[in-house]
């Protein structure tokens, strides 16, 4: 399962709760990279490290081949298609997203670019071009009610997938 979206849309909240309900393994790629120092430099403009995508893939390969993993990240075009049976792109209205990102200390270009990314559905487009369109689903992620609905929907999908594949 892949939980994807602009920073601030609720991927981590959804992923952790989903792992707790499903018994699957939750992996936040940002945390994984930080722990293993899987970087290839630093982006001064965005004030953040640059992910070494090849090292991330190497780090995850064994876990992903076992299955039962929820991946949380804001980009997807470098992950192998074979890793995912379903991809969820979380979407948040700009008024909610702006407040969430601002409260995280995002400002200037970093704030504007992330809002633009959401407006132009950049990550949804990236997901559809990286994976089979039928496995990519957009989910609204504005309110606690949305979160609960999304969790119920994904749990139903997981249960159905287990029946169909075991």
C-alpha positions in Angstrom: 0.0 0.0 0.0 1.4 3.4 -0.9 0.1 6.6 0.9 1.2 9.5 -1.2 0.6 13.3 -1.2 1.9 16.8 -0.7 3.4 17.4 2.8 0.6 18.2 5.3 -2.2 16.1 3.7 -2.2 13.5 6.5 -0.2 10.6 5.1 1.6 9.9 8.4 -1.6 10.0 10.4 -3.4 7.7 8.0 -0.4 5.3 7.6 0.2 4.8 11.3 -3.5 4.3 12.1 -3.8 1.9 9.1 -0.8 -0.1 10.3 -2.4 -0.3 13.8 -5.7 -1.6 12.4 -4.4 -3.9 9.8 -1.2 -5.3 11.4 0.8 -4.2 8.4 4.2 -2.6 8.7 4.3 1.2 8.4 7.4 2.9 6.8 7.8 6.6 6.6 10.5 7.1 3.9 11.6 10.5 5.3 12.3 8.9 8.7 14.0 5.9 7.1 16.3 8.2 5.2 17.1 10.2 8.3 17.9 7.1 10.4 20.1 5.6 7.6 21.5 9.0 6.4 20.3 8.0 2.9 21.1 11.4 1.4 23.2 12.6 -1.5 23.5 16.3 -0.6 21.5 19.3 0.7 19.1 21.6 -1.1 19.8 25.1 0.1 16.8 26.6 -1.6 14.3 24.3 0.2 16.5 23.9 3.3 16.3 20.1 3.3 18.5 17.1 2.5 18.3 15.5 -1.0 17.2 11.8 -0.9 19.5 9.2 -2.4 16.7 7.3 -4.2 18.9 4.3 -5.1 19.9 3.7 -1.5 16.3 4.0 -0.3 15.3 1.3 -2.9 18.1 -0.9 -1.7 17.1 -0.4 1.9 13.5 -1.3 1.3 13.8 -4.1 -1.2 13.7 -7.1 1.2 10.8 -5.7 3.3 8.8 -4.9 0.1 9.3 -8.4 -1.3 7.8 -9.8 1.9 4.6 -7.7 1.4 2.3 -6.3 4.0 3.9 -2.8 4.0 2.5 0.7 4.0 4.9 3.2 2.5 4.4 7.0 3.2 6.2 9.5 1.0 5.5 12.6 -1.0 7.1 11.4 -4.3 6.6 8.1 -6.2 8.3 8.1 -9.6 11.4 6.2 -8.4 9.7 3.3 -6.5 9.3 0.1 -8.6 5.8 -0.5 -9.8 5.9 -4.1 -8.6 6.0 -3.0 -5.0 2.4 -1.7 -4.8 -1.0 -3.3 -5.2 -2.7 0.0 -4.5 -1.7 3.7 -4.3 -3.7 6.3 -2.4 -3.1 9.9 -3.2 -4.4 12.1 -0.3 -5.8 15.5 -1.4 -6.4 18.5 0.9 -8.1 21.8 0.1 -5.7 24.7 0.1 -7.1 26.6 3.0 -6.5 23.5 5.3 -3.2 22.7 3.7 -1.8 26.3 4.0 -2.6 26.4 7.7 -1.0 22.9 8.3 2.2 23.7 6.5 2.5 27.2 8.0 2.1 25.6 11.5 5.1 23.3 10.6 7.2 26.3 9.8 7.0 26.2 6.0 7.4 29.7 4.5 8.3 31.5 1.3 9.1 29.3 -1.7 8.8 26.0 0.1 5.2 26.9 1.3 4.2 28.3 -2.1 5.6 25.4 -4.1 3.8 22.8 -1.9 0.5 24.6 -2.3 1.1 24.9 -6.1 1.9 21.1 -6.2 -1.5 20.4 -4.6 -3.4 22.9 -6.8 -2.0 21.3 -10.0 -2.5 17.7 -8.8 1.2 17.2 -9.4 1.5 14.1 -7.3 -1.7 12.5 -8.6 -0.4 13.0 -12.2 3.0 11.5 -11.1 1.2 8.5 -9.6 -0.9 7.9 -12.7 2.1 8.0 -14.9 4.2 5.8 -12.6 1.6 3.0 -11.9 -1.3 1.4 -13.5 -4.2 3.9 -13.5 -6.6 1.4 -12.0 -4.6 1.0 -8.8 -4.3 4.8 -8.1 -7.0 6.4 -6.0 -7.5 9.9 -4.7 -8.9 10.4 -1.2 -10.0 13.7 0.4 -8.1 14.5 3.5 -9.5 17.6 5.1 -11.3 16.6 8.3 -11.2 13.9 11.0 -14.4 12.5 9.3 -12.4 12.1 6.0 -9.7 10.3 7.9 -12.1 7.8 9.4 -13.9 7.3 6.0 -10.5 6.7 4.3 -9.4 4.2 6.9 -12.7 2.2 6.6 -12.4 2.2 2.8 -8.8 1.1 2.8 -9.5 -1.6 5.5 -12.3 -3.0 3.3 -9.9 -3.0 0.3 -7.2 -4.8 2.3 -9.7 -7.4 3.6 -11.0 -8.0 0.0 -7.4 -8.3 -1.3 -6.6 -10.9 1.4 -9.6 -13.0 0.4 -8.7 -12.8 -3.3 -5.0 -13.5 -2.9 -4.9 -16.2 -0.1 
